[in-house]
Amino acid sequence: MAMEYGQEYGLDSGPGVRGSTGERRHRLPAGLRAPFEARSWREFGFVLLSLPISIVLFTFAVTMVSLGAGLLVTFLGVPVLAAALAGCRGFGTLERIRARGLLGLEVADPAPPRTRKRGALAWMGAVLKSGTSWRALLYALLHLPWAVVSFGITVAVWTWGWAMLTYPLWFWVFPMYAGQDGLQLYGDETHRIYLDNPFEITVTALVGLLFTLAAPWIVRALTLVDRLMVLGLLGPSRLATRVVELESDRGVVVDTAAADLRRIERDLHDGAQARLVTLAMDLGLAKEKLREDPQEAARMVDEAHGEVKTALQELRDLARGIHPAVLTDRGLDAALSSVASRCTVPVRMEVDLAERPAPAIEGIAYFTVSELLQNISKHARATYAAVEVWRVENRLMLQVMDNGVGGADASAGSGLAGLAERLDAVDGILVVDSPAGGPTRITAELPWRSDRPA
């Protein structure tokens, strides 16, 4: 656990050596390394700082909110409350920075208060209406009790652990300066027990070792609550995060649509349009040759007829690439079967859908499978492929498999990356399992939406 955390956030995990793969291999297991890791001491420092910071934050929040609530009978209560919430937001910024530096926790900054008008009144209204401000106030009120608990447990465990572990080094202080044989374990009016003989000193050190080894994990469990509080109360709300995701997805959709329009325009310009221009020129020449050389004119008309057929085929392919008519008329089963028939390898098709999804989802599913089958034809060097489509509750599942050479990677900037972005724009997921040497299994998951009439 400690090594995974350190690798994720780039933190030092203690002494070790690197293997042939570049990964750090430690000489000691994680349980023995933990007391000496930088991460453990950073978490310990976070807990120690939490108590004084929480006292200041709690005092500020309670004082300002109480003062503002008391002054609400006058207009002065509104700016005081706004100042209290703004101060809590400022403390929240410091807490996010502290969590980032000591806990390695990356928390996005929430959106600032948005005002439609300028001026102090508009700003105060925005602060008072902001959910982020009230969550920061809630953090200020809740964090102090937890800081007291975590501070007490952490200091007790760390202090007793190291004190008992090092007891053989300093037990001589008691007989020399305190006038007793050793550390007193028990005592009453008639009887006292001291840790003074070698056996008791050794047992004390062993118990201290257990406390010392357990202390970093205890502190780690305590700081987990701090992480949850910072994430839940000081980060952006789920609604704000969702809005940001939707804005990003909208940008992806717009860029994808623009790229598709450019592709269609390029295909028309370089393909069918060029052939039609050539066809017009050939027919014009054939018209001129008709009286002078009928046989040559007939040959030219025959060539033009071939160009017409080729242009019609290109237009059909282009129309199929925009949105195939078979998909609209007969659904995914027939449309995907048509795509599979054009694949260069045999494809086993299995579509298990009791009803059709919404046209938009159906179109994305069609183009996803079509793109994956094209990749198999061009790059996989496979002899067999399979496509499965089914529904699981409110999700549409697509799976494309082949026995090719593998090595497909959606993070390498290939066509799979664009496909993953297109799926993500509609809350879909693309999972690629393609080890080197194959086989390849690509699973796509789309939300099930059905807005078709019964």
Contacts in CASP RR format, 6 or more apart in sequence:
PFRMAT RR
TARGET T0000
AUTHOR 0000-0000-0000
METHOD contacts of the structure
MODEL  1
MAMEYGQEYGLDSGPGVRGSTGERRHRLPAGLRAPFEARSWREFGFVLLS
LPISIVLFTFAVTMVSLGAGLLVTFLGVPVLAAALAGCRGFGTLERIRAR
GLLGLEVADPAPPRTRKRGALAWMGAVLKSGTSWRALLYALLHLPWAVVS
FGITVAVWTWGWAMLTYPLWFWVFPMYAGQDGLQLYGDETHRIYLDNPFE
ITVTALVGLLFTLAAPWIVRALTLVDRLMVLGLLGPSRLATRVVELESDR
GVVVDTAAADLRRIERDLHDGAQARLVTLAMDLGLAKEKLREDPQEAARM
VDEAHGEVKTALQELRDLARGIHPAVLTDRGLDAALSSVASRCTVPVRME
VDLAERPAPAIEGIAYFTVSELLQNISKHARATYAAVEVWRVENRLMLQV
MDNGVGGADASAGSGLAGLAERLDAVDGILVVDSPAGGPTRITAELPWRS
DRPA
1 30 0 8 1.000
2 13 0 8 1.000
2 30 0 8 1.000
2 31 0 8 1.000
2 33 0 8 1.000
2 34 0 8 1.000
2 37 0 8 1.000
2 39 0 8 1.000
3 13 0 8 1.000
3 24 0 8 1.000
3 26 0 8 1.000
3 30 0 8 1.000
5 11 0 8 1.000
5 39 0 8 1.000
6 12 0 8 1.000
6 13 0 8 1.000
6 39 0 8 1.000
7 13 0 8 1.000
7 24 0 8 1.000
9 104 0 8 1.000
11 38 0 8 1.000
11 39 0 8 1.000
11 104 0 8 1.000
12 37 0 8 1.000
12 38 0 8 1.000
12 39 0 8 1.000
13 24 0 8 1.000
13 26 0 8 1.000
13 33 0 8 1.000
13 37 0 8 1.000
13 38 0 8 1.000
13 39 0 8 1.000
14 26 0 8 1.000
14 33 0 8 1.000
14 36 0 8 1.000
14 37 0 8 1.000
14 38 0 8 1.000
15 26 0 8 1.000
15 27 0 8 1.000
16 24 0 8 1.000
16 25 0 8 1.000
16 26 0 8 1.000
16 27 0 8 1.000
17 24 0 8 1.000
17 25 0 8 1.000
17 26 0 8 1.000
17 27 0 8 1.000
18 24 0 8 1.000
18 25 0 8 1.000
19 25 0 8 1.000
26 33 0 8 1.000
31 213 0 8 1.000
31 217 0 8 1.000
32 213 0 8 1.000
34 40 0 8 1.000
34 213 0 8 1.000
34 216 0 8 1.000
34 217 0 8 1.000
35 212 0 8 1.000
35 213 0 8 1.000
35 215 0 8 1.000
35 216 0 8 1.000
37 216 0 8 1.000
40 216 0 8 1.000
40 219 0 8 1.000
40 220 0 8 1.000
42 101 0 8 1.000
42 102 0 8 1.000
42 103 0 8 1.000
43 102 0 8 1.000
43 103 0 8 1.000
43 216 0 8 1.000
43 219 0 8 1.000
43 220 0 8 1.000
43 223 0 8 1.000
44 154 0 8 1.000
44 158 0 8 1.000
44 216 0 8 1.000
44 219 0 8 1.000
45 102 0 8 1.000
46 98 0 8 1.000
46 99 0 8 1.000
46 102 0 8 1.000
46 103 0 8 1.000
46 223 0 8 1.000
46 226 0 8 1.000
47 147 0 8 1.000
47 150 0 8 1.000
47 151 0 8 1.000
47 154 0 8 1.000
47 219 0 8 1.000
47 222 0 8 1.000
47 223 0 8 1.000
48 151 0 8 1.000
48 154 0 8 1.000
48 155 0 8 1.000
49 98 0 8 1.000
49 102 0 8 1.000
50 143 0 8 1.000
50 147 0 8 1.000
50 150 0 8 1.000
50 151 0 8 1.000
50 226 0 8 1.000
51 147 0 8 1.000
51 148 0 8 1.000
51 151 0 8 1.000
53 91 0 8 1.000
53 94 0 8 1.000
53 95 0 8 1.000
53 98 0 8 1.000
53 147 0 8 1.000
54 140 0 8 1.000
54 143 0 8 1.000
54 144 0 8 1.000
54 147 0 8 1.000
54 148 0 8 1.000
55 144 0 8 1.000
55 147 0 8 1.000
57 88 0 8 1.000
57 91 0 8 1.000
57 140 0 8 1.000
57 143 0 8 1.000
57 144 0 8 1.000
58 140 0 8 1.000
58 141 0 8 1.000
58 143 0 8 1.000
58 144 0 8 1.000
60 84 0 8 1.000
60 87 0 8 1.000
60 88 0 8 1.000
60 91 0 8 1.000
60 140 0 8 1.000
61 84 0 8 1.000
61 88 0 8 1.000
61 137 0 8 1.000
61 140 0 8 1.000
61 141 0 8 1.000
62 141 0 8 1.000
64 80 0 8 1.000
64 81 0 8 1.000
64 83 0 8 1.000
64 84 0 8 1.000
64 87 0 8 1.000
65 81 0 8 1.000
65 84 0 8 1.000
65 137 0 8 1.000
67 77 0 8 1.000
67 80 0 8 1.000
67 84 0 8 1.000
68 76 0 8 1.000
68 77 0 8 1.000
68 80 0 8 1.000
68 81 0 8 1.000
68 84 0 8 1.000
69 77 0 8 1.000
69 81 0 8 1.000
70 77 0 8 1.000
71 77 0 8 1.000
71 80 0 8 1.000
72 78 0 8 1.000
72 81 0 8 1.000
78 124 0 8 1.000
78 128 0 8 1.000
79 120 0 8 1.000
79 124 0 8 1.000
81 128 0 8 1.000
82 123 0 8 1.000
82 124 0 8 1.000
82 125 0 8 1.000
82 127 0 8 1.000
82 128 0 8 1.000
84 137 0 8 1.000
85 127 0 8 1.000
85 128 0 8 1.000
85 130 0 8 1.000
85 133 0 8 1.000
85 134 0 8 1.000
85 136 0 8 1.000
85 137 0 8 1.000
86 127 0 8 1.000
86 133 0 8 1.000
87 136 0 8 1.000
88 133 0 8 1.000
88 136 0 8 1.000
88 137 0 8 1.000
88 139 0 8 1.000
88 140 0 8 1.000
89 127 0 8 1.000
89 132 0 8 1.000
89 133 0 8 1.000
89 136 0 8 1.000
90 136 0 8 1.000
91 136 0 8 1.000
91 140 0 8 1.000
92 136 0 8 1.000
92 139 0 8 1.000
92 234 0 8 1.000
93 109 0 8 1.000
95 139 0 8 1.000
95 230 0 8 1.000
95 234 0 8 1.000
96 107 0 8 1.000
96 109 0 8 1.000
96 230 0 8 1.000
96 234 0 8 1.000
96 235 0 8 1.000
99 105 0 8 1.000
99 107 0 8 1.000
99 226 0 8 1.000
99 227 0 8 1.000
99 230 0 8 1.000
100 106 0 8 1.000
100 107 0 8 1.000
103 223 0 8 1.000
103 226 0 8 1.000
103 227 0 8 1.000
105 227 0 8 1.000
105 230 0 8 1.000
105 231 0 8 1.000
107 230 0 8 1.000
107 231 0 8 1.000
107 234 0 8 1.000
107 235 0 8 1.000
108 235 0 8 1.000
108 236 0 8 1.000
108 241 0 8 1.000
109 235 0 8 1.000
109 236 0 8 1.000
110 132 0 8 1.000
110 234 0 8 1.000
110 235 0 8 1.000
110 236 0 8 1.000
110 237 0 8 1.000
110 240 0 8 1.000
111 132 0 8 1.000
111 236 0 8 1.000
111 240 0 8 1.000
113 123 0 8 1.000
113 125 0 8 1.000
113 126 0 8 1.000
113 127 0 8 1.000
113 129 0 8 1.000
113 130 0 8 1.000
113 132 0 8 1.000
113 133 0 8 1.000
114 126 0 8 1.000
115 122 0 8 1.000
115 123 0 8 1.000
115 125 0 8 1.000
115 126 0 8 1.000
116 122 0 8 1.000
127 133 0 8 1.000
131 237 0 8 1.000
132 235 0 8 1.000
132 236 0 8 1.000
132 237 0 8 1.000
135 232 0 8 1.000
135 233 0 8 1.000
135 234 0 8 1.000
135 235 0 8 1.000
135 237 0 8 1.000
136 233 0 8 1.000
136 234 0 8 1.000
138 233 0 8 1.000
139 229 0 8 1.000
139 230 0 8 1.000
139 233 0 8 1.000
139 234 0 8 1.000
142 229 0 8 1.000
142 233 0 8 1.000
143 226 0 8 1.000
143 229 0 8 1.000
146 225 0 8 1.000
146 226 0 8 1.000
146 229 0 8 1.000
150 222 0 8 1.000
150 223 0 8 1.000
150 225 0 8 1.000
150 226 0 8 1.000
153 218 0 8 1.000
153 222 0 8 1.000
154 215 0 8 1.000
154 218 0 8 1.000
154 219 0 8 1.000
154 222 0 8 1.000
157 211 0 8 1.000
157 214 0 8 1.000
157 215 0 8 1.000
157 218 0 8 1.000
157 219 0 8 1.000
158 215 0 8 1.000
158 219 0 8 1.000
160 208 0 8 1.000
160 211 0 8 1.000
161 208 0 8 1.000
161 209 0 8 1.000
161 211 0 8 1.000
161 212 0 8 1.000
161 215 0 8 1.000
162 208 0 8 1.000
162 212 0 8 1.000
163 208 0 8 1.000
164 204 0 8 1.000
164 205 0 8 1.000
164 207 0 8 1.000
164 208 0 8 1.000
164 211 0 8 1.000
165 205 0 8 1.000
165 208 0 8 1.000
165 209 0 8 1.000
165 211 0 8 1.000
165 212 0 8 1.000
166 205 0 8 1.000
167 183 0 8 1.000
167 195 0 8 1.000
167 201 0 8 1.000
167 204 0 8 1.000
167 205 0 8 1.000
167 208 0 8 1.000
168 201 0 8 1.000
168 202 0 8 1.000
168 204 0 8 1.000
168 205 0 8 1.000
171 182 0 8 1.000
171 183 0 8 1.000
171 195 0 8 1.000
171 196 0 8 1.000
171 201 0 8 1.000
174 180 0 8 1.000
174 181 0 8 1.000
174 182 0 8 1.000
174 183 0 8 1.000
174 194 0 8 1.000
174 196 0 8 1.000
175 181 0 8 1.000
175 182 0 8 1.000
175 196 0 8 1.000
180 194 0 8 1.000
181 194 0 8 1.000
181 196 0 8 1.000
182 194 0 8 1.000
182 195 0 8 1.000
182 196 0 8 1.000
183 194 0 8 1.000
183 195 0 8 1.000
183 204 0 8 1.000
184 192 0 8 1.000
184 193 0 8 1.000
184 194 0 8 1.000
184 195 0 8 1.000
185 193 0 8 1.000
185 194 0 8 1.000
185 195 0 8 1.000
186 192 0 8 1.000
186 193 0 8 1.000
187 193 0 8 1.000
195 201 0 8 1.000
195 204 0 8 1.000
236 244 0 8 1.000
249 424 0 8 1.000
249 425 0 8 1.000
249 426 0 8 1.000
250 425 0 8 1.000
251 425 0 8 1.000
252 421 0 8 1.000
252 422 0 8 1.000
252 424 0 8 1.000
252 425 0 8 1.000
253 425 0 8 1.000
256 421 0 8 1.000
256 422 0 8 1.000
256 425 0 8 1.000
264 318 0 8 1.000
264 322 0 8 1.000
267 314 0 8 1.000
267 318 0 8 1.000
268 318 0 8 1.000
271 311 0 8 1.000
271 314 0 8 1.000
272 311 0 8 1.000
272 314 0 8 1.000
272 315 0 8 1.000
272 318 0 8 1.000
275 307 0 8 1.000
275 310 0 8 1.000
275 311 0 8 1.000
275 314 0 8 1.000
276 311 0 8 1.000
278 307 0 8 1.000
279 304 0 8 1.000
279 307 0 8 1.000
279 308 0 8 1.000
279 311 0 8 1.000
282 300 0 8 1.000
282 303 0 8 1.000
282 304 0 8 1.000
282 307 0 8 1.000
283 300 0 8 1.000
283 301 0 8 1.000
283 304 0 8 1.000
285 300 0 8 1.000
286 297 0 8 1.000
286 300 0 8 1.000
286 301 0 8 1.000
286 304 0 8 1.000
287 297 0 8 1.000
289 296 0 8 1.000
289 297 0 8 1.000
289 300 0 8 1.000
290 297 0 8 1.000
319 325 0 8 1.000
321 367 0 8 1.000
323 363 0 8 1.000
324 335 0 8 1.000
324 338 0 8 1.000
324 366 0 8 1.000
326 334 0 8 1.000
326 335 0 8 1.000
326 338 0 8 1.000
327 334 0 8 1.000
327 335 0 8 1.000
327 362 0 8 1.000
327 363 0 8 1.000
327 366 0 8 1.000
328 359 0 8 1.000
331 356 0 8 1.000
331 362 0 8 1.000
332 351 0 8 1.000
332 353 0 8 1.000
332 356 0 8 1.000
332 362 0 8 1.000
332 365 0 8 1.000
332 366 0 8 1.000
332 389 0 8 1.000
333 349 0 8 1.000
333 351 0 8 1.000
333 353 0 8 1.000
333 389 0 8 1.000
335 366 0 8 1.000
336 349 0 8 1.000
336 351 0 8 1.000
336 366 0 8 1.000
336 369 0 8 1.000
336 370 0 8 1.000
336 387 0 8 1.000
336 389 0 8 1.000
337 349 0 8 1.000
339 366 0 8 1.000
339 369 0 8 1.000
339 370 0 8 1.000
339 373 0 8 1.000
340 347 0 8 1.000
340 349 0 8 1.000
340 373 0 8 1.000
340 385 0 8 1.000
340 387 0 8 1.000
341 347 0 8 1.000
343 373 0 8 1.000
343 376 0 8 1.000
343 377 0 8 1.000
343 385 0 8 1.000
344 376 0 8 1.000
344 377 0 8 1.000
345 376 0 8 1.000
345 377 0 8 1.000
345 380 0 8 1.000
345 382 0 8 1.000
345 383 0 8 1.000
345 384 0 8 1.000
345 385 0 8 1.000
345 402 0 8 1.000
346 383 0 8 1.000
346 384 0 8 1.000
346 385 0 8 1.000
347 373 0 8 1.000
347 385 0 8 1.000
347 386 0 8 1.000
347 387 0 8 1.000
348 384 0 8 1.000
348 385 0 8 1.000
348 386 0 8 1.000
348 387 0 8 1.000
349 386 0 8 1.000
349 387 0 8 1.000
350 386 0 8 1.000
350 387 0 8 1.000
350 388 0 8 1.000
350 389 0 8 1.000
351 388 0 8 1.000
351 389 0 8 1.000
351 390 0 8 1.000
352 388 0 8 1.000
352 389 0 8 1.000
352 390 0 8 1.000
352 391 0 8 1.000
353 389 0 8 1.000
353 390 0 8 1.000
353 391 0 8 1.000
354 391 0 8 1.000
355 450 0 8 1.000
355 452 0 8 1.000
356 362 0 8 1.000
356 450 0 8 1.000
356 452 0 8 1.000
357 365 0 8 1.000
357 396 0 8 1.000
357 446 0 8 1.000
357 448 0 8 1.000
357 449 0 8 1.000
357 450 0 8 1.000
358 449 0 8 1.000
358 450 0 8 1.000
358 451 0 8 1.000
358 452 0 8 1.000
359 451 0 8 1.000
359 452 0 8 1.000
360 426 0 8 1.000
360 449 0 8 1.000
361 396 0 8 1.000
361 426 0 8 1.000
361 446 0 8 1.000
361 447 0 8 1.000
361 448 0 8 1.000
361 449 0 8 1.000
364 422 0 8 1.000
364 423 0 8 1.000
364 426 0 8 1.000
364 446 0 8 1.000
365 389 0 8 1.000
365 396 0 8 1.000
365 398 0 8 1.000
365 444 0 8 1.000
365 446 0 8 1.000
367 422 0 8 1.000
368 398 0 8 1.000
368 419 0 8 1.000
368 422 0 8 1.000
368 423 0 8 1.000
368 444 0 8 1.000
369 387 0 8 1.000
369 389 0 8 1.000
369 398 0 8 1.000
369 400 0 8 1.000
371 415 0 8 1.000
371 419 0 8 1.000
372 400 0 8 1.000
372 419 0 8 1.000
372 442 0 8 1.000
373 385 0 8 1.000
373 387 0 8 1.000
373 400 0 8 1.000
375 408 0 8 1.000
375 415 0 8 1.000
375 416 0 8 1.000
376 382 0 8 1.000
376 385 0 8 1.000
376 400 0 8 1.000
376 402 0 8 1.000
376 404 0 8 1.000
379 408 0 8 1.000
380 402 0 8 1.000
380 404 0 8 1.000
380 405 0 8 1.000
380 406 0 8 1.000
380 440 0 8 1.000
381 404 0 8 1.000
381 405 0 8 1.000
382 402 0 8 1.000
382 403 0 8 1.000
382 404 0 8 1.000
382 405 0 8 1.000
383 403 0 8 1.000
383 404 0 8 1.000
384 402 0 8 1.000
384 403 0 8 1.000
385 400 0 8 1.000
385 401 0 8 1.000
385 402 0 8 1.000
385 403 0 8 1.000
386 399 0 8 1.000
386 400 0 8 1.000
386 401 0 8 1.000
386 402 0 8 1.000
387 398 0 8 1.000
387 399 0 8 1.000
387 400 0 8 1.000
387 401 0 8 1.000
388 397 0 8 1.000
388 398 0 8 1.000
388 399 0 8 1.000
388 401 0 8 1.000
389 396 0 8 1.000
389 397 0 8 1.000
389 398 0 8 1.000
389 399 0 8 1.000
390 397 0 8 1.000
391 397 0 8 1.000
391 448 0 8 1.000
393 448 0 8 1.000
394 447 0 8 1.000
394 448 0 8 1.000
395 445 0 8 1.000
395 446 0 8 1.000
395 447 0 8 1.000
395 448 0 8 1.000
396 445 0 8 1.000
396 446 0 8 1.000
396 447 0 8 1.000
396 448 0 8 1.000
397 443 0 8 1.000
397 444 0 8 1.000
397 445 0 8 1.000
397 446 0 8 1.000
398 443 0 8 1.000
398 444 0 8 1.000
398 445 0 8 1.000
398 446 0 8 1.000
399 441 0 8 1.000
399 442 0 8 1.000
399 443 0 8 1.000
399 444 0 8 1.000
400 441 0 8 1.000
400 442 0 8 1.000
400 444 0 8 1.000
401 439 0 8 1.000
401 440 0 8 1.000
401 441 0 8 1.000
401 442 0 8 1.000
402 439 0 8 1.000
402 440 0 8 1.000
403 438 0 8 1.000
403 439 0 8 1.000
404 437 0 8 1.000
404 438 0 8 1.000
404 439 0 8 1.000
404 440 0 8 1.000
405 436 0 8 1.000
405 437 0 8 1.000
405 438 0 8 1.000
406 434 0 8 1.000
406 435 0 8 1.000
406 436 0 8 1.000
406 437 0 8 1.000
406 438 0 8 1.000
406 439 0 8 1.000
406 440 0 8 1.000
407 434 0 8 1.000
407 435 0 8 1.000
407 436 0 8 1.000
407 437 0 8 1.000
407 438 0 8 1.000
407 440 0 8 1.000
408 414 0 8 1.000
408 416 0 8 1.000
408 432 0 8 1.000
408 434 0 8 1.000
408 440 0 8 1.000
408 442 0 8 1.000
409 416 0 8 1.000
409 432 0 8 1.000
409 434 0 8 1.000
410 416 0 8 1.000
410 417 0 8 1.000
410 419 0 8 1.000
410 420 0 8 1.000
410 430 0 8 1.000
410 432 0 8 1.000
411 417 0 8 1.000
416 430 0 8 1.000
416 432 0 8 1.000
416 442 0 8 1.000
419 430 0 8 1.000
420 430 0 8 1.000
423 429 0 8 1.000
423 430 0 8 1.000
423 444 0 8 1.000
423 445 0 8 1.000
423 446 0 8 1.000
424 430 0 8 1.000
426 446 0 8 1.000
426 447 0 8 1.000
427 447 0 8 1.000
428 444 0 8 1.000
428 445 0 8 1.000
428 446 0 8 1.000
428 447 0 8 1.000
429 444 0 8 1.000
429 445 0 8 1.000
430 442 0 8 1.000
430 443 0 8 1.000
430 444 0 8 1.000
430 445 0 8 1.000
431 442 0 8 1.000
431 443 0 8 1.000
431 444 0 8 1.000
431 445 0 8 1.000
432 440 0 8 1.000
432 442 0 8 1.000
433 440 0 8 1.000
433 441 0 8 1.000
433 442 0 8 1.000
433 443 0 8 1.000
434 440 0 8 1.000
434 441 0 8 1.000
434 442 0 8 1.000
END
